[in-house]
Amino acid sequence: MPEITLEKVKQLLAREEERYAVERPKSRALYEEARRFFVAGVPMTWMRIWPGGFPIFAREARGARLTDVDGHRYLDLCLGDTGALLGHSPPELVAPLAEQLTRGITSLLPTEDCIWVGRELSRRFGLPYWQILMTASDANRMALRVAREMTGRKLILAFNASYHGSVDETLVVDFFGTLMHIPGSMGPVVDDPAKMTRVIEFNDSGALEKALAPGDIACVITEPVMTNVGIIHPEPGYHDALRALTRRYGTLLLIDETHSICGGPAGMTGELNLEPDLLVLGKPIAGGYPAAVLGFNREIGERLGRRVPWHNFFGFGGTLSGNAAAVAAIRATLTHLLTKESFERTIPLARKMEEGITAIISKNNLPWYVARVGCRVEFRFMAQPPRRGGDTLAGEVEYNAVDVINEGLSGPLEILFHLYCTNRGILLSPVHDMALVSPGTTAEDVNRYLAVLEACIQELLA
Ligand SMILES: Cc1ncc(COP(=O)(O)O)c(C=O)c1O
């Protein structure tokens, strides 16, 4: 039976890298120019993680399509890694946002829209009090500070290999038995990460009880379904155990819906009937306009409300948070875009994508798996889906020839799929073989993506 060899992967990768560079002279030239002014040649170093040696410079993006400065038109399945989950610049967002932009962007004063937004967030997610921040990282940082203040405890519990943004406490990993700052972390706050964070594996109620029992954990931070080390679904009963144990040991529960909002209009919190004490949602909450929301249970909200206002802004938020334009954008997004109807369109297409990739994998006898949550679909080069973050780390090292410490989670095979797709007009998320289905994605788009994957696999097996 034919096998995919590293030699073949590297051979195809070299060909695709060359094609990528030759077909994008303008992006390449702009990148060379940008290097004179920007660290790593990009306005934010995140933009340097795309494969290909230099990033595509975008000219325009609408719905599920993006055009670059060289005139290539892409089907965008990356969608800003969830920020544009609801499509680029949807008219339902642009019109009210533009209208607000002409009436003042930021004033350090609330606007009337916030009443509607607060009421709707409470209705959707079941938490009575809210704050509006700029990003999910911001909101998670605030949530963890609040949790420490409310409980009088210092430690945070995070699941291994999870990601919650630029949040010191969660940039910690248990790397094959050693607790460490994530490789490459810059200027960590403390030398010993154990002073901030206890890390255990997801889906292990026994380990959870052991970790909470000493009574020193302020907060458990988790995605309802893990999305950043492969999609990892909670096993039956796990969320019940998580809620019961956090309550038993006086630990607050923070659910981060920033990615899992792809599961429905109230994210996986809604789908799984979860009852968090704190909830964070960033990225698509304002259709990609910078904003994030943080919900609090009644007790926390009321205790925070009784504090001297002056004391509530040290350590989180900022003068731009909750600005008029962001609140208008959240209102428009919740009204028109983050709706049941939207998911009724995107989830069946994502299912079709999942089934299509499953069929390709099984037809070609590949030891890979596919996973989906809502309208997010991902395949990885491991035979079995991981149950825990540590499984993914181990699998990537073994199957994708990855040096996790130096290169992150992308190995040559993953990079090849990205470039192969990019060169054929399809953008995948740069950090996984992950695709998002937006309301503008069509069944033909899904078929085209499947055909490109199949072609790449045929070349690898030839
Ligand atoms: C689950 C989760 N939470 C929070 C964040 C941070 O979002 P941002 O980078 O927009 O602050 C991310 C980013 O990928 C994420 O995946």
The ligand as an SDF file (V2000), in Angstrom:
LIG
                    3D

 16 16  0  0  0  0  0  0  0  0999 V2000
  -10.2160   30.1560   23.0940 C   0  0  0  0  0  0  0  0  0  0  0  0
   -9.5440   31.4750   22.9010 C   0  0  0  0  0  0  0  0  0  0  0  0
   -9.7040   32.4280   23.8050 N   0  0  0  0  0  0  0  0  0  0  0  0
   -9.1280   33.6320   23.6710 C   0  0  0  0  0  0  0  0  0  0  0  0
   -8.3420   33.9240   22.5820 C   0  0  0  0  0  0  0  0  0  0  0  0
   -7.6880   35.2690   22.4530 C   0  0  0  0  0  0  0  0  0  0  0  0
   -8.2940   36.0290   21.4720 O   0  0  0  0  0  0  0  0  0  0  0  0
   -7.6020   37.3900   21.0250 P   0  0  0  0  0  0  0  0  0  0  0  0
   -6.2980   37.0080   20.4120 O   0  0  0  0  0  0  0  0  0  0  0  0
   -8.5550   37.9760   20.0320 O   0  0  0  0  0  0  0  0  0  0  0  0
   -7.4360   38.2190   22.2430 O   0  0  0  0  0  0  0  0  0  0  0  0
   -8.1380   32.9580   21.6100 C   0  0  0  0  0  0  0  0  0  0  0  0
   -7.3090   33.2320   20.4160 C   0  0  0  0  0  0  0  0  0  0  0  0
   -7.0980   32.4300   19.5510 O   0  0  0  0  0  0  0  0  0  0  0  0
   -8.7530   31.6920   21.7690 C   0  0  0  0  0  0  0  0  0  0  0  0
   -8.5620   30.7100   20.8770 O   0  0  0  0  0  0  0  0  0  0  0  0
  1  2  1  0
  2  3  1  0
  2 15  2  0
  3  4  2  0
  4  5  1  0
  5  6  1  0
  5 12  2  0
  6  7  1  0
  7  8  1  0
  8  9  2  0
  8 10  1  0
  8 11  1  0
 12 13  1  0
 12 15  1  0
 13 14  2  0
 15 16  1  0
M  END
$$$$
